[in-house]
Amino acid sequence: MDLASLKNEIVNMLQENVGASEELDYQVIKDDEKAGKLYEAYVLASVCSSLKNKEGLRLELSVGEKIYLKRGTGPINRAYPCIEAYRDDELVAEIWTDVCFISQSYLRTSKYFRSTTPQYGDYHELDILMVEPNLDSYPLPEKIWLGVECKNTGMRKGILKEILGVRRELSFISESRNTKFKKWPQTEARSNPPCCLMLYSSDEAVEKYRNSGNFYDIKFIHQEIE
């Protein structure tokens, strides 16, 4: 599939699962987006489909100063749109792209240092973050419902080590705790806080790494562009 066709497919998937006030609002992808970023957008559209059809959430595209989704690492920036998740009429979460969260290592060591301002190594990016609504700056792990990393490359050991590190900075192994979800992607997680974490890869070899993922409660998903 060429990039133009892929972009149209993503927009169509969003139209099916995310509400918007005008059709123009769905043009959330820049014309010059590369294949890697378009894969992230494709996974986002797929996640939205599952949240709507499996979890039963109503999704709405928010209004921002810029039409396209946030790109580039950093905190929540409300100049960009996000996807709002409603349970009945209650806004329960927001879905953002390319947002960093505050790490567990920072939260547990900052009290020992004079400076309490997070430094570059104190926050980590995920391609997709579903968080509690109305947050600013860098979300705390306890505010995160779901984190998703997207890899449109060959699956390799370095990606496994990367996602295992993300899990440790997001939460700690624990007895099973209830997540924020009723059905999808999971109702319980062996982590504290009970954040759901998923790795989507276009490479079927991702399935070979699932044992490590299962132990640390990370879901490894093989998702090709259809």
Disulfide bonds with the S-S distance in Angstrom:
none
